C-alpha cells in the first residue's frame, strides 16, 4: 500500500476488504482514501480513515444490513480508529451532492442514507491527492473541481457553519471558563485549525493538513494571534505544551481570532 497508510490502517483495511468481498461479492468496484491519510497528516487515535467505496450496482436492503454489521464490528474491534466514508455508484463519483440520490454514509460504525460525506473538498482531495487501495486509478474517473467551485463552497461553509459556531461561542463565552481544560483543548484545536485550513484554501486554492495550514497562518496573520495558533497546533500534534496560563485569556483569544479570520 501507499507509504502514507500506516500498518494499523493497512490491517483494518485488509480485514474490511476481505469481509466485504465475502459478504457482498462482486460489488466493490474501487476503494479510495482521502482526508488526513491522503494529506500525509494521519494521526492514530485521533484521525479518521476517510474513504470512498465505489460500487457497481445499487445496494439491497440485505447489503445495507451486512455493511452495517461489518462496520459496527470493526468499530468495536479497533476502538479509536474510525472509518468515515461513503458507498457510491460509479456514475456518482465526483458529482455535486445535490445530484447524488443514493449515498450510504458511514461514521463511527453507524450508517445512514446521506450525502453529507461528499462535497467539493472530498472530490478535490480525492482527485489531486487521493490514494487508490482497490480498483482503477482515481484519474480514470471523469470529474474535476475547479477553483471557483472550491472557493464558493469554502465561503459558504465559513459564512454558515463557522459563523454560527462563532456566534454560539460568543453567547456562552462567560460560562466557558467553567469548562475543564480538556474540553477547551478540543474547542481550540477544532475551531482554530479548522478555520485556518479554510483560510489557507481561500488564499492558495489548495487543500493541506490542518497543521500545515496553521503553520502557514503564523507567517500570514498578525503576531497578536500567534499564541492561540501555536496552542492549537500543539494540541493537534499531541503535545502537552500550552501557551496560556489564564483560561479566560485563552478563551478570549480563541473567539477573537475566529472573529478575525471570519471577517
C-alpha positions as CSV (number, residue, x, y, z in Angstrom):
1,X,0.0,0.0,0.0
2,X,0.9,3.7,-0.2
3,X,3.5,4.8,2.3
4,X,1.0,7.3,3.8
5,X,-1.0,4.3,5.0
6,X,0.1,3.1,8.4
7,X,0.4,-0.5,9.4
8,X,-2.7,-0.3,11.6
9,X,-4.7,1.2,8.8
10,X,-3.5,-1.4,6.4
11,X,-4.5,-4.1,8.8
12,X,-8.0,-2.7,9.2
13,X,-8.5,-2.2,5.5
14,X,-7.3,-5.7,4.6
15,X,-9.8,-7.2,7.1
16,X,-12.5,-4.9,5.9
17,X,-12.0,-5.7,2.2
18,X,-11.8,-9.4,2.8
19,X,-15.0,-9.4,4.8
20,X,-16.9,-7.1,2.5
21,X,-16.0,-9.2,-0.5
22,X,-17.1,-12.3,1.3
23,X,-20.4,-10.9,2.4
24,X,-21.2,-8.8,-0.7
25,X,-19.2,-10.4,-3.5
26,X,-18.6,-8.8,-6.9
27,X,-19.9,-5.4,-5.8
28,X,-17.0,-3.3,-4.9
29,X,-15.5,-1.6,-8.0
30,X,-13.0,0.6,-6.2
31,X,-11.9,1.8,-2.8
32,X,-10.1,5.1,-2.3
33,X,-8.7,7.2,0.6
34,X,-8.9,10.9,1.0
35,X,-8.8,13.1,4.1
36,X,-5.8,13.2,6.5
37,X,-4.2,10.0,5.2
38,X,-4.1,11.4,1.6
39,X,-2.7,14.7,3.0
40,X,0.0,12.8,4.9
41,X,-1.3,14.0,8.2
42,X,-2.9,10.9,9.7
43,X,-2.6,10.6,13.5
44,X,-3.5,7.2,15.0
45,X,-6.1,7.6,17.7
46,X,-7.4,11.0,16.5
47,X,-7.7,10.9,12.7
48,X,-10.4,9.0,10.8
49,X,-9.9,6.7,7.8
50,X,-11.8,8.8,5.2
51,X,-12.9,6.7,2.2
52,X,-15.0,6.4,-0.9
53,X,-16.2,2.9,-1.8
54,X,-17.3,2.7,-5.4
55,X,-19.9,0.1,-6.1
56,X,-21.2,-1.3,-9.4
57,X,-24.8,-1.8,-8.5
58,X,-27.4,-0.3,-6.1
59,X,-27.3,-1.8,-2.6
60,X,-30.2,-4.0,-1.5
61,X,-31.7,-3.9,2.0
62,X,-29.7,-7.1,2.8
63,X,-26.5,-5.5,1.6
64,X,-27.0,-2.5,3.8
65,X,-27.5,-4.8,6.8
66,X,-24.3,-6.6,6.0
67,X,-22.4,-3.4,5.7
68,X,-23.8,-2.0,8.9
69,X,-22.8,-5.2,10.8
70,X,-19.3,-5.1,9.3
71,X,-18.6,-1.5,10.2
72,X,-20.1,-2.0,13.7
73,X,-17.8,-5.0,14.3
74,X,-14.7,-3.2,13.0
75,X,-15.5,-0.1,15.1
76,X,-15.8,-2.3,18.3
77,X,-12.6,-4.2,17.4
78,X,-10.4,-1.2,16.6
79,X,-11.5,1.4,19.1
80,X,-10.1,4.8,18.4
81,X,-9.7,4.2,14.7
82,X,-12.9,5.2,12.9
83,X,-13.9,4.6,9.2
84,X,-15.7,7.6,7.8
85,X,-16.9,7.4,4.3
86,X,-19.5,6.7,1.6
87,X,-20.7,4.0,-0.7
88,X,-21.4,5.4,-4.2
89,X,-22.3,4.1,-7.6
90,X,-19.6,4.5,-10.3
91,X,-21.6,7.2,-12.1
92,X,-21.9,9.3,-8.9
93,X,-18.2,9.8,-8.3
94,X,-17.3,13.5,-8.5
95,X,-20.9,14.7,-8.7
96,X,-22.4,17.6,-6.7
97,X,-24.0,16.3,-3.5
98,X,-27.4,17.6,-4.7
99,X,-27.2,15.2,-7.8
100,X,-26.4,12.1,-5.8
101,X,-29.5,10.1,-5.0
102,X,-28.2,7.0,-3.2
103,X,-25.2,7.6,-0.9
104,X,-24.7,5.3,2.1
105,X,-22.7,7.2,4.7
106,X,-20.7,5.5,7.4
107,X,-19.3,7.1,10.5
108,X,-18.2,5.6,13.8
109,X,-19.7,2.2,13.0
110,X,-23.1,3.7,12.1
111,X,-24.7,4.0,8.7
112,X,-27.4,6.2,7.1
113,X,-28.5,7.4,3.7
114,X,-26.9,10.8,3.5
115,X,-24.8,12.9,1.2
116,X,-23.0,14.7,4.0
117,X,-19.8,12.8,3.3
118,X,-19.3,14.2,-0.2
119,X,-18.6,17.8,-1.1
120,X,-16.0,19.8,-3.2
121,X,-13.3,19.3,-0.6
122,X,-13.8,15.5,-0.7
123,X,-13.6,15.5,-4.5
124,X,-10.6,17.9,-4.6
125,X,-8.5,15.8,-2.2
126,X,-9.6,12.6,-4.0
127,X,-8.7,13.9,-7.4
128,X,-5.4,15.6,-6.5
129,X,-4.1,13.5,-3.6
130,X,-6.3,10.5,-3.2
131,X,-4.9,7.0,-2.6
132,X,-6.1,4.0,-4.6
133,X,-6.5,0.9,-2.5
134,X,-8.5,-1.2,-4.9
135,X,-9.6,-0.7,-8.5
136,X,-8.5,1.6,-11.3
137,X,-6.7,4.8,-10.6
138,X,-8.8,7.7,-9.5
139,X,-7.5,9.5,-12.6
140,X,-9.8,7.3,-14.7
141,X,-12.9,9.0,-13.3
142,X,-14.0,11.9,-15.3
143,X,-14.5,14.8,-12.9
144,X,-12.7,17.9,-11.7
145,X,-13.1,20.5,-9.1
146,X,-12.2,24.0,-10.4
147,X,-11.1,26.9,-8.2
148,X,-14.5,28.6,-8.3
149,X,-16.4,25.6,-7.1
150,X,-13.9,25.1,-4.3
151,X,-13.8,28.8,-3.4
152,X,-17.6,29.1,-3.4
153,X,-18.0,26.0,-1.1
154,X,-15.4,27.3,1.4
155,X,-17.0,30.8,1.5
156,X,-20.4,29.2,2.1
157,X,-19.0,27.0,4.8
158,X,-17.3,30.0,6.5
159,X,-20.5,32.1,6.4
160,X,-22.8,29.3,7.7
161,X,-21.1,26.6,9.9
162,X,-18.2,28.7,11.2
163,X,-20.2,31.9,11.6
164,X,-22.9,30.0,13.6
165,X,-20.2,28.3,15.7
166,X,-18.6,31.7,16.5
167,X,-22.0,33.1,17.5
168,X,-22.5,30.2,19.9
169,X,-19.0,30.6,21.4
170,X,-19.7,34.3,22.0
171,X,-23.1,33.6,23.5
172,X,-21.6,31.2,26.1
173,X,-18.2,32.9,26.5
174,X,-18.7,33.9,30.1
175,X,-19.6,30.3,31.1
176,X,-16.8,28.7,29.1
177,X,-14.3,29.4,31.9
178,X,-16.1,26.7,33.9
179,X,-15.3,24.0,31.4
180,X,-12.4,21.6,32.1
181,X,-9.2,22.3,30.2
182,X,-9.6,19.1,28.1
183,X,-12.8,20.4,26.6
184,X,-11.3,23.8,25.9
185,X,-8.4,22.0,24.2
186,X,-10.8,20.3,21.9
187,X,-12.6,23.5,21.1
188,X,-9.3,25.4,20.4
189,X,-7.9,22.7,18.2
190,X,-11.1,22.2,16.2
191,X,-12.1,25.8,15.7
192,X,-8.6,27.4,15.1
193,X,-7.1,24.7,12.9
194,X,-10.4,24.1,11.1
195,X,-10.9,27.8,10.2
196,X,-7.2,28.2,9.3
197,X,-7.4,25.4,6.8
198,X,-10.3,27.2,5.2
199,X,-8.2,30.4,5.2
200,X,-5.3,28.6,3.5
201,X,-7.6,27.2,0.8
202,X,-9.0,30.7,0.0
203,X,-5.5,32.1,-0.2
204,X,-3.7,29.3,-2.1
205,X,-6.5,27.4,-3.9
206,X,-5.2,24.2,-2.5
207,X,-6.0,21.9,0.5
208,X,-3.4,20.9,3.0
209,X,-3.5,19.4,6.5
210,X,-4.8,21.5,9.4
211,X,-1.3,21.7,11.0
212,X,0.3,22.8,7.7
213,X,-2.4,25.4,7.2
214,X,-1.9,26.7,10.8
215,X,1.9,27.0,10.4
216,X,1.2,28.9,7.2
217,X,-1.0,31.3,9.2
218,X,1.8,32.0,11.6
219,X,3.5,33.7,8.6
220,X,0.4,35.5,7.3
221,X,-1.6,36.6,10.4
222,X,-0.5,39.3,12.9
223,X,1.6,38.3,15.8
224,X,-1.4,39.1,18.0
225,X,-2.8,35.6,17.1
226,X,0.3,33.5,17.2
227,X,-0.1,32.1,20.8
228,X,-3.6,30.7,20.1
229,X,-2.5,29.3,16.8
230,X,0.6,27.7,18.4
231,X,-1.7,26.4,21.1
232,X,-4.0,24.8,18.5
233,X,-1.0,23.2,16.7
234,X,0.4,21.8,19.9
235,X,-2.9,20.2,20.7
236,X,-3.3,18.8,17.2
237,X,0.2,17.3,17.3
238,X,-0.5,15.7,20.7
239,X,2.0,17.8,22.6
240,X,1.4,18.8,26.3
241,X,2.8,22.3,25.7
242,X,0.3,25.1,26.2
243,X,0.8,28.9,25.6
244,X,-1.6,30.3,28.2
245,X,-1.7,30.5,32.0
246,X,-5.0,32.2,32.0
247,X,-8.0,30.1,30.9
248,X,-10.1,33.3,30.4
249,X,-7.4,34.8,28.1
250,X,-7.2,31.6,26.1
251,X,-10.9,31.5,25.5
252,X,-11.0,35.2,24.6
253,X,-8.1,34.9,22.2
254,X,-9.8,31.9,20.5
255,X,-13.0,33.7,20.0
256,X,-11.3,36.9,18.8
257,X,-9.1,35.0,16.5
258,X,-12.1,33.2,15.0
259,X,-13.7,36.6,14.5
260,X,-10.6,38.0,12.8
261,X,-10.3,35.0,10.4
262,X,-14.0,35.2,9.5
263,X,-14.1,39.0,9.0
